[in-house]
Amino acid sequence: MTIAISLKVNDGLVLAADSASTLIGRAPEGTTTVVNIYNNANKIFNLRKSLPIGVITWGSGSIGNASISTLLKDLRRRLSTKEEMHEDWLIQTQMYTIQQVAERLRTFMFEEHYVPEFREWKEKPNLGFIVAGYSSGEAMAEEYQIDIANGTCGPPRLIRPKNDCGITWSGELEAISRLFFGFGTGLPVVLEKNLGVPKDQIGPSVDVLRNALTAPLVVPAMPIQDAIDLAEFLVDLTIKFSRFAPGAPTVGGPIEVAAISKHEGFKWIRRKHYFSREFNPEGI
């Protein structure tokens, strides 16, 4: 599990995540099994160096022998260089859209890698991505989400209208849901099983409670630095919630944060390195 946040305000957007990665294996009966959980995975990437395009991921930490980190870097190379077999994948810096980049990511990750690797698996792992940033010449950022669930994957979907701001979180939902909405993800079950609310009234009841209780923490006009602070706080909140909640802590490790703005582009705010920066200045 993980926590992956995309927070959009007028001045740009922020991507924030923990570093826990769940490696999935195949049990003899064809179902998935957790091999291990590591706390040093990379989940945020600049999909095209020098361009305001980022991606954040959650779910399975690998496809076959390749980590999601390695695969996303493979995709970045294809989007950045004119490869003989994929010439049309090269991003033209003055003529691209975030939707087109998201569609490329879906093709690469799902069709080229996920489908062949998990075709024979009875139970297939879930995997998700948000591609976010600025299309050529646009004043506002966009976010497209790609969900791979139970072996299926629809087209990238626009999370919110281009001129709207807000926050999306994926992976471990409970802690932030309680903070933002005033109730946890188990509320629909409680309404039905404990309070006897008819099924056809559960959705409307939850909507009423959400509209009445949601904390207005994301303000479109807030400075990008405050958006960064909020996103980092929410990741830290989820890590600590996971630590003290019953069960294995599936959210943890160092926090990584990146900001994307129209004029500054993709900038790292917090980032971990497995190598010494002192000895590897070219890798920074």
C-alpha positions in Angstrom: 0.0 0.0 0.0 1.0 3.6 -0.2 -0.2 7.2 -0.1 0.0 9.2 -3.3 -1.3 12.8 -3.4 -2.0 15.2 -6.2 -2.9 18.7 -4.9 -3.8 21.4 -7.4 -4.0 25.2 -6.8 -4.0 28.2 -9.1 -0.2 28.5 -9.0 0.5 24.9 -9.8 0.3 21.4 -8.4 2.1 19.3 -5.9 2.8 15.6 -6.0 3.7 13.9 -2.6 4.2 10.3 -1.6 5.7 8.0 0.9 8.3 5.4 0.0 6.7 2.0 1.0 6.6 -0.5 -1.9 4.7 -3.8 -1.8 6.2 -6.5 -4.0 3.6 -9.0 -5.2 4.3 -12.6 -6.0 2.2 -15.5 -7.4 0.9 -18.2 -5.1 0.7 -21.8 -6.4 -3.1 -21.5 -6.8 -2.7 -18.4 -9.0 -3.6 -15.8 -6.4 -1.4 -12.9 -5.4 0.8 -12.9 -2.3 2.8 -10.2 -0.7 6.5 -11.0 -1.0 7.8 -8.1 1.0 7.3 -4.4 1.8 10.3 -2.1 1.3 10.5 1.5 2.4 12.8 3.1 -0.2 10.7 3.0 -3.4 10.5 6.0 -5.8 7.0 7.0 -6.7 7.3 10.5 -8.2 9.0 11.1 -11.6 9.5 13.9 -14.1 8.4 12.2 -17.3 10.3 14.6 -19.6 13.3 16.5 -18.2 12.9 20.3 -18.7 9.1 20.0 -19.2 6.4 20.5 -16.5 5.2 16.9 -16.7 5.1 14.6 -13.6 3.7 11.2 -12.6 2.9 9.6 -9.3 2.2 5.9 -8.8 0.7 3.6 -6.2 -0.2 -0.1 -5.9 2.1 -2.9 -7.0 5.7 -2.0 -6.8 6.8 -4.1 -9.8 5.7 -5.8 -13.0 7.6 -9.0 -13.3 11.3 -8.5 -12.6 11.2 -4.7 -13.3 10.2 -2.2 -10.6 7.7 0.5 -11.5 10.5 3.0 -11.0 12.7 1.4 -13.7 9.7 1.1 -16.1 8.8 4.7 -15.7 12.4 5.7 -16.5 12.2 3.5 -19.6 9.1 5.4 -20.6 10.9 8.7 -20.0 13.7 7.7 -22.3 11.2 6.8 -25.0 9.4 10.1 -24.6 12.7 12.0 -24.7 14.6 10.4 -27.6 13.7 9.6 -31.2 13.8 5.8 -31.0 13.7 3.9 -34.4 10.6 1.8 -33.4 8.8 4.6 -31.5 9.5 7.8 -33.4 6.0 9.1 -32.8 6.4 8.8 -29.0 8.9 11.7 -28.8 7.3 14.6 -27.1 7.4 17.7 -29.2 8.0 20.4 -26.6 5.7 23.0 -28.3 3.0 20.6 -29.3 2.0 18.1 -26.5 -0.9 17.7 -24.1 -1.0 16.0 -20.7 -3.8 13.8 -22.0 -1.5 12.5 -24.8 1.2 11.8 -22.3 -1.2 9.9 -20.1 -2.4 7.8 -23.0 1.2 6.9 -23.8 1.8 5.9 -20.2 -1.3 3.6 -20.3 -0.1 1.9 -23.5 3.4 1.4 -22.2 2.5 0.2 -18.7 -0.7 -1.7 -19.3 -0.7 -3.0 -22.8 3.1 -3.6 -23.2 4.0 -4.8 -19.7 1.1 -5.5 -17.4 -1.1 -7.6 -19.7 1.7 -10.0 -20.9 3.1 -10.4 -17.4 -0.1 -11.1 -15.6 -2.1 -12.8 -18.3 -2.0 -16.2 -16.6 -2.6 -15.0 -13.1 -5.9 -15.8 -11.5 -5.8 -12.8 -9.2 -4.1 -9.7 -10.7 -2.5 -6.9 -8.7 -3.8 -3.3 -8.8 -1.8 -0.4 -10.0 -2.5 3.3 -10.5 -0.9 6.5 -11.9 -1.7 10.2 -12.0 0.0 12.1 -14.9 0.0 15.8 -14.0 1.4 19.0 -15.4 1.0 21.7 -18.1 0.1 21.1 -21.7 1.9 23.3 -24.2 0.7 26.9 -23.9 -1.8 26.2 -21.1 -2.2 28.5 -18.1 -3.6 25.8 -15.7 -2.4 22.3 -14.9 -4.2 19.1 -15.6 -4.3 15.7 -13.9 -5.2 12.4 -15.6 -5.7 9.2 -13.6 -5.0 5.7 -14.8 -6.4 2.8 -12.8 -5.5 -0.8 -13.4 -7.8 -3.0 -11.3 -8.6 -6.7 -11.6 -6.7 -6.9 -14.8 -8.6 -4.1 -16.6 -7.7 -0.6 -17.5 -9.9 2.1 -18.9 -8.7 5.2 -20.7 -7.0 8.0 -18.7 -9.7 10.2 -17.0 -9.5 13.9 -16.2 -9.6 14.2 -12.4 -11.1 17.7 -12.4 -12.0 20.4 -14.9 -8.9 22.3 -16.0 -9.9 25.5 -14.2 -10.8 23.7 -10.9 -8.5 23.1 -8.0 -8.6 20.4 -5.3 -6.9 17.3 -3.9 -6.8 13.6 -4.9 -5.3 10.9 -2.7 -4.9 7.2 -3.6 -3.6 4.1 -1.9 -4.3 4.1 1.8 -7.4 6.3 2.0 -8.5 6.1 5.7 -6.4 8.7 7.5 -7.0 11.6 5.0 -10.6 10.6 4.5 -11.3 11.0 8.2 -9.5 14.3 8.3 -11.2 15.8 5.2 -14.6 14.3 5.3 -15.1 13.9 9.0 -15.7 10.1 8.7 -13.9 7.0 7.5 -14.3 4.7 4.5 -16.4 2.3 6.6 -19.3 4.7 7.0 -21.5 3.1 4.3 -21.3 -0.3 5.9 -22.2 1.2 9.3 -25.2 3.1 7.9 -26.5 -0.2 6.3 -25.6 -2.8 8.9 -25.8 -0.8 12.2 -28.4 1.9 11.5 -30.6 0.1 8.9 -30.4 2.7 6.2 -31.8 1.3 3.0 -29.2 0.7 0.3 -30.7 3.2 -2.1 -30.3 5.9 0.5 -26.8 5.2 1.6 -25.1 7.1 -1.3 -27.3 10.2 -0.8 -26.8 10.1 3.0 -23.0 9.9 2.6 -23.1 12.8 0.1 -25.1 14.9 2.6 -22.5 14.2 5.4 -19.6 14.9 3.1 -21.0 18.2 2.0 -21.7 19.2 5.6 -18.5 18.0 7.2 -15.7 18.4 4.6 -12.9 20.6 5.9 -12.0 23.3 3.3 -8.2 22.9 3.5 -7.4 23.4 -0.2 -8.0 27.0 -1.3 -7.4 27.7 -5.0 -5.5 31.0 -4.3 -3.1 29.5 -1.7 0.6 30.0 -2.5 2.4 27.0 -3.9 4.6 26.8 -0.7 1.4 26.3 1.4 0.2 23.6 -1.0 3.6 21.9 -0.5 3.3 22.1 3.3 -0.2 20.7 3.2 0.6 17.8 0.9 3.7 16.9 3.0 1.6 17.0 6.2 -1.0 14.7 4.7 1.6 12.1 3.8 3.1 12.3 7.2 -0.3 11.9 8.8 -1.0 8.8 6.8 2.4 7.3 7.7 1.8 7.8 11.4 -1.8 6.6 11.2 -0.5 3.4 9.5 2.2 3.0 12.2 -0.3 3.0 15.1 -3.3 1.3 13.4 -3.6 -2.5 13.8 -1.8 -4.6 11.3 1.5 -4.2 9.4 2.5 -0.6 8.6 2.1 -0.5 4.8 2.8 3.2 4.5 6.2 4.5 5.5 9.8 5.5 4.6 11.0 8.9 3.5 8.5 11.5 2.1 9.1 12.7 -1.4 7.5 15.9 -2.7 7.7 17.7 -6.1 6.0 20.9 -7.3 5.0 21.7 -10.9 4.3 25.3 -11.9 3.9 27.1 -15.2 7.1 29.1 -15.1 9.4 27.0 -12.9 8.4 23.7 -14.3 9.0 20.4 -12.4 11.0 21.0 -9.2 12.0 18.6 -6.4 11.1 19.7 -2.9 12.1 16.6 -1.0 13.9 13.7 -2.6 15.9 10.7 -1.4 19.0 9.3 -3.0 20.5 5.8 -2.6 23.9 7.3 -3.5 26.0 10.0 -1.9 25.4 13.4 -3.5 28.9 14.4 -2.5 30.4 11.8 -4.8 27.8 11.9 -7.6 27.0 15.5 -8.4 26.0 14.5 -11.9 23.2 12.3 -10.5 21.4 15.1 -8.6 
